[in-house]
Amino acid sequence: MRIALFITCLADALYPDVGRATVTVLERLGHTVEFPRAQTCCGQMHVNTGYQAQALPLVERFAEVFAPYDAVVAPSGSCVGSVRHQHAMVAERFGSPELVARVEAVAAKTYELSELLVDVLGVTDVGAYFPHRVTYHPTCHSLRMLRVGDKPMQLLRAVEAIDLVELPDAEQCCGFGGTFAIKNADTSTAASSRVGLSPTRSIRSEWQVG
């Protein structure tokens, strides 16, 4: 399968090793992974903060750049949620019927990494070895928007030598919420304290599980 990696802005800027690890896993499974250099932000931040019209060029770019591939994968439930649930809305409001069709076609083959591995490739054991204590905190978008369910946990349980600890109240919000953590820092910090995770660590945990 010819797979395109959509790295996402935050992973590219702060956790580039996550993208490299994603490529390593998929290539080890026998797939061709490409990184389209023309990719940009998916536009989620624009849409979430009320600048939907300004997101249109980013939606158009995404549909154009990723159209040639068999599948698109991102190590982020949040950005995949935007592609699958926001792009068509933006295209309908500010674009054209032709753009809507192109956007929907690309969205249908865009996956969060655990979805691609478990649902599309039928893989629950990637041959990983990690002899450390680990817990997993699902993000709101992966849990509620994409409904990935226990796919990340299936992948974790198959890791050799791992000490996997269930996180109490894992379904509670970590407090990050994208720009919410910036605009409402006190509330964000209070929410993260309830689950014992900082907002940064909670989002990083999703990518590391990837």
Secondary structure, 3 states (H helix, E strand, C coil): CEEEECCCHHHHHHCHHHHHHHHHHHHHCCCEEECCCCCCCCCHHHHHCCCHHHHHHHHHHHHHHHCCCCEEEECCHHHHHHHHHCHHHHHHHHCCHHHHHHHHHHHCCEEEHHHHHHHHCCCCCCCCECCCEECCCCCHHHHHHCCCCCHHHHHHHCCECCEECCCCCCCCCCCCCCCHHHHCHHHHHHHHHHHCCCHHHHHHHHHHHC
